[in-house]
Amino acid sequence: MSSPHDYFPVILQFLIAAGFVGVALGAAAWAGPKRSGKQKDESFECGIEQTGNARAPFSVKYFLIAILFVIFDVEIIFLYPWAVNFKALGLFGFVEMLVFIGFVLAGFFYVVKKGALKWE
């Protein structure tokens, strides 16, 4: 059973982190420039001059590609702990990872077959 003293290091680390964030934000607000103007208040996006309405609809393809990247990226991250413990897991762990990779590849081939990665 744990006592309140066991949580002291976690609480202390949280307080130090929160204090650092507060001090950094306060210093930036106090020491930062406070000039304002028409050019500074304009929207800025990657150095491209703004044209048209900012509320123009985006293609759903953009979001689909982003979501697929995140999904497959997170799945591939699971390979690292498996590789670290490869010898300890033995044949059973190897077979489990083959099944996992099979599911990942099946999902990837499904996405490719549906044409989700074709950018037109």
Number of C-alpha atoms within 10 A of each C-alpha: 3 6 7 6 7 10 10 11 10 10 11 11 11 12 12 12 12 12 12 12 12 12 12 12 12 12 11 11 11 10 9 9 8 7 6 8 7 6 8 9 8 9 9 11 8 5 6 7 8 11 6 6 7 8 6 7 7 8 8 8 14 11 11 13 15 10 12 15 12 12 12 14 11 11 13 13 10 12 14 10 9 16 13 10 11 15 11 11 14 10 11 10 15 15 12 13 17 12 12 16 15 12 12 16 13 12 13 14 12 12 13 12 11 10 10 13 14 10 8 4
